[in-house]
């Protein structure tokens, strides 16, 4: 038994890794451009929500 450990499915892991990669890309773009970063901040926020949802097993909203 691992203290504080948890298990995620392969799909959850893949979703988390995609979200982390998207955050990384946005941060790199933000460093390059000294302009307002609202679109980048939105992308980062959405990807953090994906990570949170994957880790807490909350139901996701559908596109419908």
C-alpha positions in Angstrom: 0.0 0.0 0.0 1.3 3.4 -1.0 0.6 6.4 1.3 -0.9 9.2 -0.7 -0.7 7.2 -3.9 -3.4 6.9 -6.5 -3.9 5.1 -9.8 -5.1 6.7 -13.1 -6.2 4.9 -16.1 -4.2 5.0 -19.3 -6.7 7.3 -20.9 -6.6 9.6 -17.9 -2.8 9.6 -18.0 -2.9 10.5 -21.7 -5.3 13.3 -21.1 -3.1 14.7 -18.3 0.0 14.5 -20.4 -1.7 16.3 -23.3 -2.9 19.0 -21.0 0.6 19.4 -19.5 2.1 19.7 -23.0 -0.4 22.3 -24.0 0.4 24.3 -20.8 4.1 24.1 -21.6 3.5 25.3 -25.2 1.5 28.2 -24.0 4.1 29.3 -21.4 6.8 29.2 -24.1 4.6 31.4 -26.3 3.9 33.8 -23.5 7.7 34.3 -22.9 8.2 35.1 -26.6 5.5 37.8 -26.8 5.2 40.7 -24.4 1.6 41.4 -25.3 -1.7 40.6 -23.4 -1.9 36.9 -22.7 -5.6 36.4 -22.2 -5.9 33.6 -24.8 -2.9 31.8 -23.3 -4.2 32.1 -19.8 -7.5 30.7 -21.0 -5.8 27.7 -22.5 -3.7 27.1 -19.4 -6.8 27.4 -17.2 -8.8 24.9 -19.3 -5.9 22.4 -19.3 -5.5 22.7 -15.5 -9.3 21.9 -15.4 -8.7 18.8 -17.5 -5.9 17.7 -15.2 -8.1 18.3 -12.1 -11.0 16.5 -13.6 -8.8 13.5 -14.6 -7.4 13.2 -11.1 -10.6 13.6 -9.2 -12.7 11.4 -11.6 -15.3 14.2 -12.0 -17.7 13.7 -14.9 -16.8 15.8 -17.9 -19.3 18.0 -19.7 -20.1 16.9 -23.3 -19.9 19.2 -26.3 -23.7 18.9 -26.7 
